[in-house]
Amino acid sequence: MTEHRLRIDPAGTPRATILIVPPLFEEANRTRRTLALAMRALAADGLAAVLPDLPGQNESPVPLVETDLARWQDALAEAVAAIDGPVVVASVRGGALIDHRAGAAAWWRLAPVGGASLLRTLLRARVAADREAGVTSSLESLQATARNEALLLAGNALSPAMIAQLGSAEAQPVEPLRAIGLGADGIVGTPLWLRAEPGEDAAMAAAIAADISAWSTSCGVS
């Protein structure tokens, strides 16, 4: 894969590499700063951390409308295959929908969510924006349009294939897997993906890094 990737290495030889899969679409922008902090904490603990751009994301030359979940799954698998040594894939929210094809030594998922839930949120945001603009739309009319043409949802031009795949996508079983939620019984922090603007939670970043590091060690990865 020729897409850009952010990589933070430890001072010495890394014990393993943690590949971060951020949430999808606008949620990725809202969490990127905190995930970058978590990557620095992982590097301080002797682990390399990689955050790849997938086709259609960030600096990618590929238009988002030309991608779908299957292409992202393949691109992520290629990104993992290009890394020397053991890899733990750490996914957040919708990132868990595209991580199962990667040849990882272990998986870690934070607050995984189904594709249908993500799609409903995007469609409701479009209906609300249309209403403010004086345009009448509904979830049903938007989904009907999306069967034949790309749809602009929260600033993202999504293809019919992307929307169809998203509507039925679920996180697939992988082993070994640690799936953890957000809250008192999981990672204590802020649901940054719900914010209107990008945010930062340093304590949450440290907790994410510590949990990933402990999980990788328990799996014999590092």
Secondary structure, DSSP 8 states (H G I E B T S, - for coil): --S-EEEE--SSS-S-EEEEE--STHHHHHHHHHHHHHHHHHHHTT-EEEEE--TTSTT-SS-GGG--HHHHHHHHHHHHHTS-S-EEEEEEGGGGGS-TTS--SEEEEES---HHHHHHHHHHHHHHHHHHTT----HHHHHHHHTTS-EEETTEEE-HHHHHHHHH------SSEEEE-BSTTSB-S--GGGSSS----HHHHHHHHHHHHHHHHHTT--
